[in-house]
């Protein structure tokens, strides 16, 4: 039976950046393979692309007051 790893939830862009930094470090020390690192980076890029799409949509509508929770962070 395959071991299930604990997964940290990515709630905002800061969490995503922190997670990608962890992926980079794990790749450097050989804890994860290049294929896994590429897939994680690919998914992260798609998440950011959806946020960008939402920003562009808000701009198109002239809606400057609508914020995107994912882009907010406490720092």
Rosetta blueprint (number, residue, H / E / L):
1 X L
2 X L
3 X L
4 X L
5 X L
6 X L
7 X L
8 X L
9 X L
10 X L
11 X L
12 X L
13 X H
14 X H
15 X H
16 X H
17 X H
18 X H
19 X H
20 X H
21 X H
22 X H
23 X H
24 X H
25 X H
26 X H
27 X H
28 X H
29 X L
30 X L
31 X L
32 X L
33 X L
34 X H
35 X H
36 X H
37 X H
38 X H
39 X H
40 X H
41 X H
42 X H
43 X H
44 X H
45 X H
46 X H
47 X H
48 X H
49 X H
50 X H
51 X H
52 X H
53 X H
54 X H
55 X H
56 X H
57 X H
58 X H
59 X H
60 X H
61 X H
62 X L
63 X L
64 X L
65 X L
66 X L
67 X L
68 X L
69 X H
70 X H
71 X H
72 X L
73 X L
74 X L
75 X L
